[in-house]
């Protein structure tokens, strides 16, 4: 059934059964805005755009090779870390 190998299948036993509908979803962007070390967004000439910062999923390229599905929280960690960096950069007025 269902085009699956059943050699290792086991019988489901019990009185109650629960099911959910689940489908894959995109958890992170694989592209996005290019940023420098200070989270400043770069233009086509790799020059910082004054007053524009990006963090988290908006700062692209980090997951372009693959997305580590077996590790929980890399997107959230990037948001927090680089949100802090871009906030510090903006507050200090780094040019």
MDAnalysis code that builds the backbone (N, CA, C; Angstrom):
import MDAnalysis as mda
import numpy as np

u = mda.Universe.empty(285, n_residues=95, atom_resindex=np.repeat(np.arange(95), 3), trajectory=True)
u.add_TopologyAttr("name", ["N", "CA", "C"] * 95)
u.add_TopologyAttr("resid", np.arange(1, 96))
u.add_TopologyAttr("resname", ["UNK", "UNK", "UNK", "UNK", "UNK", "UNK", "UNK", "UNK", "UNK", "UNK", "UNK", "UNK", "UNK", "UNK", "UNK", "UNK", "UNK", "UNK", "UNK", "UNK", "UNK", "UNK", "UNK", "UNK", "UNK", "UNK", "UNK", "UNK", "UNK", "UNK", "UNK", "UNK", "UNK", "UNK", "UNK", "UNK", "UNK", "UNK", "UNK", "UNK", "UNK", "UNK", "UNK", "UNK", "UNK", "UNK", "UNK", "UNK", "UNK", "UNK", "UNK", "UNK", "UNK", "UNK", "UNK", "UNK", "UNK", "UNK", "UNK", "UNK", "UNK", "UNK", "UNK", "UNK", "UNK", "UNK", "UNK", "UNK", "UNK", "UNK", "UNK", "UNK", "UNK", "UNK", "UNK", "UNK", "UNK", "UNK", "UNK", "UNK", "UNK", "UNK", "UNK", "UNK", "UNK", "UNK", "UNK", "UNK", "UNK", "UNK", "UNK", "UNK", "UNK", "UNK", "UNK"])
u.atoms.positions = np.array([
    [0.832, -1.197, 0.000],
    [0.000, 0.000, 0.000],
    [0.871, 1.253, 0.000],
    [0.422, 2.258, -0.662],
    [1.037, 3.588, -0.667],
    [2.447, 3.591, -1.216],
    [2.796, 2.545, -1.959],
    [4.098, 2.501, -2.620],
    [5.260, 2.581, -1.626],
    [5.118, 1.963, -0.466],
    [6.140, 1.983, 0.580],
    [6.570, 0.558, 0.909],
    [7.857, 0.362, 1.255],
    [8.285, -0.975, 1.683],
    [7.675, -1.301, 3.044],
    [7.061, -2.445, 3.154],
    [6.335, -2.786, 4.378],
    [7.050, -3.845, 5.229],
    [8.269, -4.217, 4.877],
    [8.978, -5.278, 5.593],
    [9.182, -4.947, 7.068],
    [9.430, -3.699, 7.400],
    [9.687, -3.319, 8.791],
    [8.485, -2.645, 9.456],
    [7.351, -2.680, 8.803],
    [6.147, -2.055, 9.361],
    [5.659, -2.855, 10.569],
    [5.106, -2.157, 11.530],
    [4.545, -2.822, 12.709],
    [3.067, -2.483, 12.825],
    [2.363, -3.335, 13.498],
    [0.930, -3.149, 13.688],
    [0.686, -2.007, 14.678],
    [-0.270, -1.157, 14.368],
    [-0.660, -0.069, 15.270],
    [-1.782, -0.599, 16.144],
    [-1.559, -0.570, 17.464],
    [-2.569, -1.094, 18.375],
    [-3.019, 0.002, 19.323],
    [-4.231, -0.110, 19.814],
    [-4.769, 0.862, 20.754],
    [-6.212, 1.167, 20.433],
    [-6.838, 1.948, 21.314],
    [-8.248, 2.265, 21.125],
    [-8.459, 3.646, 20.510],
    [-7.471, 4.542, 20.664],
    [-7.610, 5.885, 20.120],
    [-6.502, 6.134, 19.104],
    [-6.856, 6.846, 18.043],
    [-5.894, 7.204, 17.016],
    [-6.032, 8.695, 16.729],
    [-4.927, 9.339, 16.491],
    [-4.933, 10.759, 16.174],
    [-4.152, 10.968, 14.875],
    [-4.556, 11.955, 14.127],
    [-3.867, 12.244, 12.871],
    [-3.835, 13.750, 12.658],
    [-2.842, 14.176, 11.943],
    [-2.751, 15.580, 11.533],
    [-2.390, 15.625, 10.060],
    [-2.790, 16.691, 9.421],
    [-2.359, 16.918, 8.051],
    [-1.102, 17.761, 8.139],
    [-0.045, 17.298, 7.518],
    [1.228, 18.009, 7.596],
    [1.829, 18.096, 6.206],
    [2.383, 19.237, 5.911],
    [3.089, 19.396, 4.645],
    [4.310, 20.250, 4.888],
    [5.276, 20.129, 4.017],
    [6.505, 20.905, 4.158],
    [6.212, 22.388, 4.004],
    [7.005, 23.170, 4.669],
    [6.877, 24.615, 4.546],
    [8.272, 25.223, 4.538],
    [8.377, 26.415, 4.019],
    [9.663, 27.095, 3.969],
    [9.905, 27.748, 5.324],
    [11.022, 27.415, 5.945],
    [11.333, 27.905, 7.276],
    [12.271, 29.101, 7.269],
    [12.954, 29.323, 6.170],
    [13.910, 30.426, 6.104],
    [14.103, 30.833, 4.656],
    [14.494, 32.058, 4.448],
    [14.813, 32.486, 3.094],
    [16.209, 32.005, 2.741],
    [16.417, 31.685, 1.489],
    [17.734, 31.237, 1.062],
    [18.449, 32.331, 0.273],
    [17.830, 33.449, 0.146],
    [18.420, 34.575, -0.559],
    [18.235, 35.794, 0.330],
    [17.914, 36.925, -0.217],
    [17.658, 38.102, 0.596],
    [18.675, 39.191, 0.372],
    [18.678, 40.161, 1.263],
    [19.554, 41.317, 1.155],
    [20.979, 40.969, 1.580],
    [21.948, 41.442, 0.832],
    [23.353, 41.198, 1.165],
    [23.777, 42.223, 2.205],
    [24.395, 41.745, 3.280],
    [24.822, 42.629, 4.363],
    [26.317, 42.472, 4.618],
    [26.888, 43.476, 5.277],
    [28.292, 43.383, 5.671],
    [28.390, 42.928, 7.124],
    [29.582, 42.988, 7.685],
    [29.855, 42.551, 9.047],
    [29.011, 43.290, 10.083],
    [28.612, 44.522, 9.768],
    [27.822, 45.347, 10.693],
    [26.330, 45.287, 10.394],
    [25.902, 44.360, 9.535],
    [24.509, 44.166, 9.142],
    [23.953, 45.305, 8.300],
    [24.833, 46.112, 7.710],
    [24.375, 47.161, 6.808],
    [24.078, 46.531, 5.451],
    [22.952, 46.896, 4.856],
    [22.592, 46.368, 3.542],
    [23.507, 46.993, 2.496],
    [24.013, 46.156, 1.579],
    [24.935, 46.613, 0.547],
    [24.214, 46.800, -0.783],
    [24.660, 47.786, -1.562],
    [24.100, 48.011, -2.897],
    [24.816, 47.122, -3.914],
    [24.537, 47.345, -5.209],
    [25.142, 46.524, -6.260],
    [26.664, 46.660, -6.330],
    [27.198, 47.754, -5.808],
    [28.645, 47.972, -5.793],
    [29.272, 47.559, -4.468],
    [28.524, 46.830, -3.647],
    [28.966, 46.384, -2.315],
    [29.281, 47.545, -1.380],
    [28.575, 48.636, -1.553],
    [28.703, 49.789, -0.662],
    [27.487, 49.825, 0.256],
    [27.672, 50.147, 1.550],
    [26.548, 50.208, 2.482],
    [25.537, 51.283, 2.081],
    [24.258, 50.949, 2.191],
    [23.186, 51.908, 1.970],
    [22.923, 52.571, 3.315],
    [23.110, 53.869, 3.375],
    [23.031, 54.594, 4.643],
    [21.680, 54.391, 5.335],
    [21.761, 53.994, 6.606],
    [20.564, 53.855, 7.435],
    [19.745, 52.599, 7.197],
    [20.214, 51.689, 6.360],
    [19.455, 50.471, 6.067],
    [20.203, 49.253, 6.595],
    [19.554, 48.499, 7.471],
    [20.128, 47.315, 8.100],
    [19.196, 46.130, 7.877],
    [19.742, 44.932, 7.933],
    [18.922, 43.728, 7.804],
    [19.442, 42.668, 8.763],
    [18.514, 41.898, 9.301],
    [18.865, 40.826, 10.232],
    [17.946, 39.641, 9.992],
    [18.332, 38.498, 10.513],
    [17.500, 37.311, 10.406],
    [17.322, 36.858, 8.975],
    [16.114, 36.423, 8.644],
    [15.830, 35.901, 7.323],
    [15.966, 36.925, 6.216],
    [15.872, 38.211, 6.539],
    [16.003, 39.260, 5.517],
    [17.441, 39.423, 5.057],
    [18.403, 39.023, 5.890],
    [19.808, 39.091, 5.490],
    [20.156, 37.753, 4.851],
    [20.301, 37.762, 3.555],
    [20.344, 36.519, 2.804],
    [21.684, 35.840, 2.682],
    [21.601, 34.665, 2.082],
    [22.782, 33.889, 1.768],
    [23.181, 32.851, 2.797],
    [22.724, 32.987, 4.016],
    [23.174, 32.089, 5.084],
    [22.740, 30.645, 4.841],
    [21.509, 30.454, 4.389],
    [20.997, 29.109, 4.177],
    [20.970, 28.726, 2.701],
    [21.760, 29.388, 1.860],
    [21.694, 29.106, 0.432],
    [22.212, 27.718, 0.080],
    [23.139, 27.181, 0.864],
    [23.662, 25.836, 0.602],
    [22.717, 24.755, 1.063],
    [22.205, 24.881, 2.265],
    [21.209, 23.951, 2.793],
    [20.602, 24.550, 4.051],
    [19.525, 23.964, 4.503],
    [18.895, 24.377, 5.744],
    [18.990, 23.212, 6.714],
    [19.613, 23.423, 7.873],
    [19.805, 22.314, 8.824],
    [18.513, 21.967, 9.565],
    [17.711, 21.093, 8.987],
    [16.413, 20.744, 9.592],
    [16.562, 20.015, 10.922],
    [17.711, 19.409, 11.171],
    [17.916, 18.634, 12.397],
    [18.344, 19.516, 13.575],
    [18.579, 20.804, 13.327],
    [18.970, 21.730, 14.392],
    [17.839, 22.733, 14.586],
    [17.308, 22.816, 15.781],
    [16.193, 23.713, 16.038],
    [16.677, 25.123, 16.364],
    [16.078, 26.116, 15.751],
    [16.311, 27.504, 16.119],
    [17.358, 28.296, 15.379],
    [17.957, 27.823, 14.276],
    [18.994, 28.658, 13.655],
    [18.452, 29.973, 13.109],
    [17.228, 29.979, 12.613],
    [16.653, 31.235, 12.103],
    [16.404, 32.224, 13.238],
    [15.865, 31.731, 14.337],
    [15.599, 32.590, 15.486],
    [16.902, 33.131, 16.065],
    [17.904, 32.269, 16.151],
    [19.208, 32.700, 16.660],
    [19.825, 33.791, 15.812],
    [19.690, 33.665, 14.498],
    [20.208, 34.701, 13.600],
    [19.452, 36.005, 13.786],
    [18.130, 35.924, 13.970],
    [17.326, 37.143, 14.184],
    [17.796, 37.882, 15.428],
    [17.960, 37.153, 16.515],
    [18.357, 37.774, 17.782],
    [19.780, 38.323, 17.693],
    [20.700, 37.510, 17.219],
    [22.106, 37.917, 17.161],
    [22.319, 39.113, 16.243],
    [21.852, 38.995, 15.013],
    [22.114, 40.059, 14.057],
    [21.176, 41.252, 14.239],
    [20.053, 41.052, 14.894],
    [19.226, 42.191, 15.303],
    [19.980, 43.040, 16.313],
    [20.661, 42.363, 17.236],
    [21.488, 43.066, 18.220],
    [22.632, 43.808, 17.533],
    [23.319, 43.116, 16.613],
    [24.458, 43.736, 15.898],
    [23.983, 44.950, 15.109],
    [22.896, 44.823, 14.364],
    [22.433, 45.972, 13.582],
    [21.958, 47.097, 14.478],
    [21.362, 46.794, 15.612],
    [20.959, 47.846, 16.560],
    [22.150, 48.582, 17.136],
    [23.178, 47.820, 17.503],
    [24.408, 48.439, 18.019],
    [25.067, 49.317, 16.948],
    [25.099, 48.799, 15.740],
    [25.711, 49.549, 14.628],
    [24.962, 50.863, 14.386],
    [23.646, 50.789, 14.359],
    [22.840, 51.995, 14.141],
    [23.031, 52.996, 15.289],
    [23.067, 52.486, 16.510],
    [23.231, 53.376, 17.672],
    [24.600, 54.050, 17.698],
    [25.618, 53.335, 17.233],
    [26.971, 53.890, 17.247],
    [27.269, 54.711, 15.996],
    [26.397, 54.632, 14.999],
    [26.604, 55.388, 13.780],
    [27.799, 54.948, 12.969],
    [28.034, 53.626, 12.893],
    [29.164, 53.104, 12.130],
    [28.964, 53.411, 10.657],
    [29.983, 53.953, 10.022],
    [29.911, 54.257, 8.584],
    [30.778, 53.325, 7.810],
])
